[in-house]
Amino acid sequence: MQTFGAAASGSIVGDGHALALLVGGLALSLLLSALVLVLVTGRARALRLVEQRTGQLRHQALHDALTGLPNRALIMDRIERLLARNHRAGTEGAALFVDLDEFKNVNDTLGHDAGDRLLVAVTARLTTALRDVDTIGRMGGDEFVILIDGGEFKAAPELVAQRLLEVMRRPFDLSGASLPLLINTSIGIAIGDRTSPGELLRDADVALYQAKAQGKNRYEVFQQEMQTEISRRTEVEFDLRSALDDEQFRLVYQPIYNLESLTIVGVEALLRWEHPVRGLVQPDEFIPILEQTGQIREVGRWVLIQACEQMAAWHARGDTLDISVNVSGRQLDSDAIIGHIRDALNASGLASTSLIIEVTETALMRDPDSTARRLVKAG
């Protein structure tokens, strides 16, 4: 009985240990499984987050932050694909370089926030005028590029440009602006095969410059002779940088007559440029460049000083003529014109009543109130 009892007791104890080991093993297995599940789930979630963040960074790197359009880097890639695709198919694609005329005035008068809102509105309007197969991107500032595929759904780039001009002529209603904004647009078109994306964009940009030179609010298609004209303009612009320091400018004086008595009552100072190689360069060729680059302010200051000194010398000789000096809109945009006029009068000793400032209607209407205030203060 004792032996039997002992044997039975040992079996129960052994079974208890086995059961405990079994339960412990199952619990450990469950714990390990749970840990593996957590690790696997966490890794998958981490991978998804990394993939999501990578996609966001890739999108940010290739798209404009303000408008969401493809940026310059992505547009260059799209042009390369466009050229390759049309080269294989023997078709001709096109690039349209779109620029908003006088966009700087919006930023200057309404602020950069209004300018940003206008760019977003422009993006939406341009997009509605395009087909799904066309690509639009923002190159920066107020410059956009539109790519027209030359494949199955070919559209004449000129017709696309005309449609864009028409939709852009409708006023823009912006919050914060008292009146709807009217925005003019200039477009340059480059059509056909090129050896690189940069060449296609360059030619479209050349055509854009031509469109602006012809009066803006229009489109021009690139022609090879345009490149020659641009090259000459670039050379003229470069040479103008040293023209003032090298004393290449001079003034000529055109008489102003009283039509009743046919007597000379004054003279108008006219700027001339004697280029050391080209000879006499016509004003209509270099003065617009001076205005576009802003050099007209410094050159205009020189003109005021020279004209006043010359007239003061004539007055000392006994003449009583007035001197007229043309002032550009770029000069009137800044209060610096006040100091320039005063300096010229003070340095020459010429009476302010003998100096006539001539302002074109276009320059005056840029900001008539500020222009009038500056001229009054200068006198």
Backbone torsions as a table, in degrees:
resi	resn	phi	psi	omega
1	MET	NA	-40.8	179.5
2	GLN	-67.8	-42.3	179.6
3	THR	-61.2	-45.5	-179.2
4	PHE	-62.2	-43.3	179.9
5	GLY	-62.7	-39.9	-179.6
6	ALA	-65.1	-42.5	-179.5
7	ALA	-62.4	-43.1	-179.0
8	ALA	-64.9	-40.2	-179.8
9	SER	-64.2	-41.5	178.8
10	GLY	-62.8	-38.1	-178.7
11	SER	-66.0	-40.1	-179.5
12	ILE	-66.3	-41.4	178.7
13	VAL	-63.3	-42.1	179.2
14	GLY	-62.9	-41.3	179.1
15	ASP	-65.0	-35.2	179.6
16	GLY	-65.1	-43.0	176.9
17	HIS	-63.0	-41.8	-179.9
18	ALA	-63.1	-41.5	179.9
19	LEU	-65.2	-40.1	179.4
20	ALA	-64.0	-42.3	178.0
21	LEU	-62.7	-40.0	-179.8
22	LEU	-63.8	-47.9	-180.0
23	VAL	-62.4	-43.1	178.3
24	GLY	-61.9	-40.0	179.3
25	GLY	-64.8	-42.1	178.6
26	LEU	-63.9	-41.1	179.5
27	ALA	-64.1	-41.4	178.6
28	LEU	-65.0	-40.4	178.2
29	SER	-62.6	-44.4	178.1
30	LEU	-62.4	-40.1	179.8
31	LEU	-64.8	-44.2	177.8
32	LEU	-64.3	-40.5	178.5
33	SER	-62.8	-42.8	178.9
34	ALA	-63.2	-40.7	179.9
35	LEU	-64.9	-43.8	178.1
36	VAL	-61.7	-42.1	179.9
37	LEU	-61.8	-43.1	179.5
38	VAL	-63.5	-44.1	-179.6
39	LEU	-63.8	-43.9	-179.5
40	VAL	-65.2	-45.3	179.7
41	THR	-63.3	-43.7	178.9
42	GLY	-63.6	-39.5	179.2
43	ARG	-65.9	-42.7	178.9
44	ALA	-63.6	-41.6	178.9
45	ARG	-64.7	-41.5	178.6
46	ALA	-63.0	-40.8	178.7
47	LEU	-64.2	-40.2	177.9
48	ARG	-63.6	-41.8	178.9
49	LEU	-63.9	-42.2	178.1
50	VAL	-63.3	-44.1	179.6
51	GLU	-63.7	-41.2	179.0
52	GLN	-64.0	-45.8	-179.1
53	ARG	-66.3	-37.9	177.5
54	THR	-62.3	-41.6	177.5
55	GLY	-63.1	-39.6	178.1
56	GLN	-64.0	-44.1	179.5
57	LEU	-65.4	-38.7	178.7
58	ARG	-64.3	-41.7	178.7
59	HIS	-64.8	-43.1	179.5
60	GLN	-63.3	-35.2	-178.7
61	ALA	-71.3	-22.7	-173.5
62	LEU	-114.6	2.2	-178.3
63	HIS	-131.7	150.5	178.5
64	ASP	-71.9	132.0	-175.2
65	ALA	-67.4	-33.0	-176.1
66	LEU	-78.8	-49.6	-172.8
67	THR	-99.6	-16.7	-176.0
68	GLY	78.3	3.3	179.8
69	LEU	-79.1	159.4	171.1
70	PRO	-54.3	138.6	179.2
71	ASN	-92.2	-171.7	-175.3
72	ARG	-57.7	-43.0	-177.4
73	ALA	-61.2	-45.7	-178.8
74	LEU	-70.9	-37.0	179.1
75	ILE	-62.6	-41.3	178.6
76	MET	-61.8	-38.8	176.8
77	ASP	-65.6	-42.1	179.5
78	ARG	-65.0	-37.1	178.1
79	ILE	-65.5	-40.7	178.8
80	GLU	-60.9	-41.3	177.8
81	ARG	-68.0	-39.3	178.8
82	LEU	-60.3	-47.1	-179.8
83	LEU	-63.3	-42.0	179.9
84	ALA	-64.9	-42.9	-178.6
85	ARG	-64.8	-45.6	-179.1
86	ASN	-72.2	-28.8	176.6
87	HIS	-66.2	-41.8	178.9
88	ARG	-66.4	-39.5	-175.4
89	ALA	-86.8	-8.6	-177.9
90	GLY	72.0	24.0	179.9
91	THR	-107.3	174.8	-178.0
92	GLU	-123.1	116.7	173.2
93	GLY	-89.9	-177.0	-178.6
94	ALA	-151.2	154.0	173.5
95	ALA	-121.3	133.1	177.3
96	LEU	-111.5	120.1	177.1
97	PHE	-96.0	116.0	-174.2
98	VAL	-111.1	130.8	-179.1
99	ASP	-135.0	137.6	177.8
100	LEU	-83.6	126.7	-179.3
101	ASP	-74.9	133.9	176.2
102	GLU	57.4	34.7	179.5
103	PHE	-64.5	-28.9	179.9
104	LYS	-57.8	-32.7	-179.7
105	ASN	-63.4	-32.3	178.4
106	VAL	-65.8	-47.3	178.5
107	ASN	-62.3	-39.7	-176.4
108	ASP	-70.4	-36.6	-174.7
109	THR	-93.7	-37.5	-175.7
110	LEU	-107.2	-13.3	-179.7
111	GLY	100.3	161.6	-176.3
112	HIS	-70.2	-28.3	176.9
113	ASP	-63.2	-43.1	176.9
114	ALA	-64.6	-38.2	177.2
115	GLY	-61.8	-40.6	177.8
116	ASP	-65.1	-41.7	179.0
117	ARG	-64.2	-36.5	177.7
118	LEU	-65.6	-41.1	179.1
119	LEU	-62.5	-38.4	177.5
120	VAL	-65.6	-42.6	178.8
121	ALA	-65.4	-39.4	177.7
122	VAL	-62.9	-42.6	178.6
123	THR	-57.5	-46.8	-179.4
124	ALA	-62.9	-40.3	-177.0
125	ARG	-72.0	-41.0	177.4
126	LEU	-62.8	-40.3	-178.0
127	THR	-62.5	-39.3	-179.0
128	THR	-66.4	-21.2	-177.9
129	ALA	-89.9	0.1	-176.4
130	LEU	-110.1	163.3	174.8
131	ARG	-85.9	164.3	179.5
132	ASP	-63.5	-28.7	-176.9
133	VAL	-80.9	-10.5	178.7
134	ASP	-85.4	156.1	-179.7
135	THR	-118.8	134.6	175.6
136	ILE	-124.1	137.4	179.0
137	GLY	-141.5	161.5	177.8
138	ARG	-108.0	123.8	-178.7
139	MET	-84.9	-14.7	-176.9
140	GLY	129.7	152.5	-179.5
141	GLY	58.6	-128.2	179.9
142	ASP	-108.5	27.9	-178.3
143	GLU	-107.4	130.3	178.8
144	PHE	-124.8	153.6	175.4
145	VAL	-126.4	134.6	177.9
146	ILE	-121.5	129.8	-179.2
147	LEU	-106.3	127.5	179.8
148	ILE	-109.0	118.6	179.4
149	ASP	-73.9	144.2	-179.4
150	GLY	-99.0	21.6	-175.1
151	GLY	-86.1	-138.6	-171.8
152	GLU	-61.8	-40.3	-176.7
153	PHE	-96.9	47.9	-174.5
154	LYS	-62.6	135.1	175.3
155	ALA	-127.7	138.8	179.9
156	ALA	-64.0	123.6	-178.9
157	PRO	-57.9	-33.8	179.0
158	GLU	-62.9	-38.2	178.5
159	LEU	-67.8	-38.0	177.2
160	VAL	-63.7	-44.2	179.7
161	ALA	-62.2	-41.8	179.0
162	GLN	-63.3	-39.3	178.7
163	ARG	-65.8	-38.9	178.6
164	LEU	-65.1	-42.0	178.6
165	LEU	-61.5	-39.5	-178.3
166	GLU	-66.9	-44.3	-178.6
167	VAL	-70.6	-28.0	-179.2
168	MET	-78.6	-14.8	179.9
169	ARG	-77.3	-14.9	177.1
170	ARG	-71.8	139.6	-177.9
171	PRO	-61.3	152.1	175.5
172	PHE	-105.2	126.7	175.3
173	ASP	-95.7	111.8	-179.8
174	LEU	-115.1	138.0	175.1
175	SER	-65.0	136.4	-177.9
176	GLY	96.2	-14.3	178.2
177	ALA	-98.9	130.3	-177.0
178	SER	-69.0	-29.2	-179.8
179	LEU	-130.5	154.9	174.9
180	PRO	-59.0	145.2	-178.7
181	LEU	-93.4	134.5	173.8
182	LEU	-104.0	121.4	-175.8
183	ILE	-118.8	123.7	173.5
184	ASN	-89.3	151.9	-176.5
185	THR	-132.0	137.5	174.0
186	SER	-115.0	143.3	-174.6
187	ILE	-134.2	132.9	172.8
188	GLY	-112.6	136.2	-175.0
189	ILE	-119.7	131.2	171.4
190	ALA	-121.9	126.0	-175.2
191	ILE	-119.1	142.2	171.4
192	GLY	105.5	-176.7	-175.4
193	ASP	-77.2	147.7	174.6
194	ARG	-140.9	162.5	-179.3
195	THR	-79.4	-17.1	-178.5
196	SER	-155.7	157.9	175.9
197	PRO	-58.5	-36.5	-179.3
198	GLY	-61.4	-36.5	-179.9
199	GLU	-67.7	-40.5	179.4
200	LEU	-64.2	-44.1	178.2
201	LEU	-65.7	-39.8	179.8
202	ARG	-60.1	-44.4	-178.8
203	ASP	-68.3	-37.1	176.4
204	ALA	-65.0	-36.6	178.5
205	ASP	-67.7	-38.5	176.9
206	VAL	-62.1	-43.4	178.1
207	ALA	-65.3	-35.2	176.6
208	LEU	-62.9	-43.2	177.3
209	TYR	-60.0	-40.6	179.5
210	GLN	-64.5	-39.1	178.7
211	ALA	-62.6	-40.0	178.1
212	LYS	-69.1	-38.5	-179.9
213	ALA	-67.3	-26.1	-179.2
214	GLN	-88.1	7.7	175.1
215	GLY	120.3	-2.4	177.0
216	LYS	68.8	177.3	179.6
217	ASN	54.6	43.5	-177.4
218	ARG	-158.8	176.6	174.9
219	TYR	-124.2	155.5	175.2
220	GLU	-136.9	143.8	177.0
221	VAL	-99.0	134.5	-176.4
222	PHE	-61.0	132.2	171.0
223	GLN	-125.3	149.8	-173.2
224	GLN	-59.9	-34.4	-178.9
225	GLU	-66.3	-20.3	176.8
226	MET	-62.3	-35.3	-178.2
227	GLN	-63.6	-38.3	177.5
228	THR	-63.3	-41.8	179.8
229	GLU	-65.5	-40.8	179.1
230	ILE	-65.3	-39.8	179.0
231	SER	-61.7	-41.3	178.3
232	ARG	-65.2	-42.9	179.9
233	ARG	-61.2	-40.7	179.1
234	THR	-62.0	-41.6	178.4
235	GLU	-64.9	-42.2	178.6
236	VAL	-63.0	-43.9	179.5
237	GLU	-60.8	-41.0	179.3
238	PHE	-65.2	-45.0	-178.3
239	ASP	-67.0	-29.4	-179.7
240	LEU	-65.4	-22.9	-177.7
241	ARG	-63.0	-30.2	-177.8
242	SER	-108.8	0.3	-174.5
243	ALA	-63.8	-40.4	-178.2
244	LEU	-69.5	-46.6	-179.9
245	ASP	-64.4	-32.2	-178.7
246	ASP	-89.0	8.0	175.6
247	GLU	57.5	44.2	178.6
248	GLN	-90.1	-12.8	178.3
249	PHE	-86.8	150.4	172.6
250	ARG	-148.8	163.0	179.2
251	LEU	-111.1	141.7	168.9
252	VAL	-118.7	156.1	-173.0
253	TYR	-121.9	121.6	-179.2
254	GLN	-99.0	126.2	-177.2
255	PRO	-68.5	147.2	176.0
256	ILE	-115.9	123.6	-173.7
257	TYR	-104.0	148.1	165.8
258	ASN	-85.1	117.3	-172.9
259	LEU	-69.0	-22.8	-179.6
260	GLU	-76.3	-45.5	-177.7
261	SER	-100.1	-8.8	-177.3
262	LEU	56.4	33.8	176.1
263	THR	-106.4	153.6	178.4
264	ILE	-79.7	123.7	-180.0
265	VAL	-109.4	-10.3	-179.5
266	GLY	-176.8	-179.7	176.8
267	VAL	-137.2	155.0	177.0
268	GLU	-110.8	128.1	179.2
269	ALA	-81.4	126.3	-178.8
270	LEU	-120.5	133.6	-176.8
271	LEU	-84.5	136.2	175.9
272	ARG	-130.7	148.8	-179.1
273	TRP	-121.8	116.1	175.9
274	GLU	-97.7	97.0	-179.3
275	HIS	-75.7	137.0	-176.4
276	PRO	-63.6	-22.0	-179.5
277	VAL	-113.6	-46.6	-176.6
278	ARG	-77.5	-19.0	-175.3
279	GLY	84.2	-146.0	-177.8
280	LEU	-73.6	119.6	177.9
281	VAL	-99.5	130.3	-176.0
282	GLN	-67.9	143.5	-178.0
283	PRO	-58.1	-35.9	-178.2
284	ASP	-68.8	-9.9	177.4
285	GLU	-93.4	-35.7	-174.4
286	PHE	-106.5	-26.2	-179.1
287	ILE	-65.3	-42.8	175.1
288	PRO	-58.3	-33.3	178.0
289	ILE	-69.5	-40.4	176.3
290	LEU	-59.4	-39.4	-179.9
291	GLU	-69.8	-42.1	-178.2
292	GLN	-66.9	-35.9	-178.4
293	THR	-86.8	-11.6	-178.0
294	GLY	87.7	-5.0	179.1
295	GLN	-65.1	-17.2	-177.8
296	ILE	-61.0	-25.1	-179.6
297	ARG	-66.0	-48.2	-178.9
298	GLU	-71.9	-41.2	177.8
299	VAL	-65.7	-39.6	178.1
300	GLY	-63.0	-36.4	176.1
301	ARG	-62.3	-42.8	178.3
302	TRP	-62.7	-41.8	179.2
303	VAL	-61.1	-44.7	179.5
304	LEU	-59.7	-45.1	-178.7
305	ILE	-64.2	-48.2	-178.1
306	GLN	-63.6	-42.5	-177.8
307	ALA	-66.6	-43.3	179.9
308	CYS	-66.5	-40.0	178.6
309	GLU	-64.8	-40.0	179.6
310	GLN	-65.9	-43.7	-179.5
311	MET	-68.1	-36.2	176.3
312	ALA	-61.6	-38.0	177.9
313	ALA	-66.2	-39.1	177.5
314	TRP	-68.1	-37.9	177.3
315	HIS	-63.4	-38.9	179.0
316	ALA	-63.9	-24.2	178.9
317	ARG	-84.4	-9.4	178.3
318	GLY	114.1	-5.6	177.9
319	ASP	-73.7	156.5	178.9
320	THR	-127.3	31.1	-177.1
321	LEU	-77.3	159.7	171.4
322	ASP	-98.6	157.0	177.7
323	ILE	-117.8	127.1	178.8
324	SER	-104.8	133.2	-180.0
325	VAL	-128.7	128.1	177.0
326	ASN	-77.0	135.8	177.6
327	VAL	-122.6	130.1	-176.3
328	SER	-83.3	165.9	177.5
329	GLY	-62.6	-34.0	179.3
330	ARG	-64.9	-35.5	177.7
331	GLN	-68.0	-36.4	-177.6
332	LEU	-78.6	-8.6	179.3
333	ASP	-72.8	-15.3	-173.7
334	SER	-126.0	148.5	175.3
335	ASP	-66.4	-10.3	179.4
336	ALA	-60.3	-25.8	-179.7
337	ILE	-61.7	-30.0	179.6
338	ILE	-62.5	-49.0	178.7
339	GLY	-64.7	-36.9	-179.6
340	HIS	-63.0	-44.1	-179.9
341	ILE	-67.4	-45.3	179.7
342	ARG	-61.9	-42.3	179.8
343	ASP	-61.9	-41.7	-179.1
344	ALA	-64.8	-41.2	179.5
345	LEU	-68.7	-44.6	-178.0
346	ASN	-66.9	-41.6	-177.5
347	ALA	-68.0	-33.9	-177.0
348	SER	-91.9	-23.1	-175.1
349	GLY	79.5	9.7	-179.5
350	LEU	-75.0	138.2	177.0
351	ALA	-68.1	141.4	-177.9
352	SER	-62.9	-25.4	179.3
353	THR	-70.2	-14.4	-179.7
354	SER	-94.3	-4.2	179.9
355	LEU	-105.8	123.1	177.8
356	ILE	-111.0	121.2	177.4
357	ILE	-93.9	119.8	179.3
358	GLU	-97.7	129.3	-177.9
359	VAL	-127.7	129.3	177.7
360	THR	-71.4	157.3	179.9
361	GLU	-61.1	-38.4	179.6
362	THR	-63.0	-45.1	179.5
363	ALA	-65.4	-38.3	-178.6
364	LEU	-65.5	-38.9	-174.8
365	MET	-77.5	-7.6	176.1
366	ARG	-60.7	-43.3	177.4
367	ASP	-162.0	79.1	-171.6
368	PRO	-60.6	-37.7	-178.4
369	ASP	-64.6	-47.4	179.7
370	SER	-66.2	-38.2	179.5
371	THR	-62.6	-46.2	179.3
372	ALA	-62.4	-41.8	-179.8
373	ARG	-62.6	-42.8	-178.0
374	ARG	-66.9	-41.0	-179.2
375	LEU	-67.5	-36.5	178.8
376	VAL	-66.3	-43.3	179.8
377	LYS	-66.0	-35.4	-179.1
378	ALA	-67.6	-31.0	-178.8
379	GLY	-81.5	NA	NA
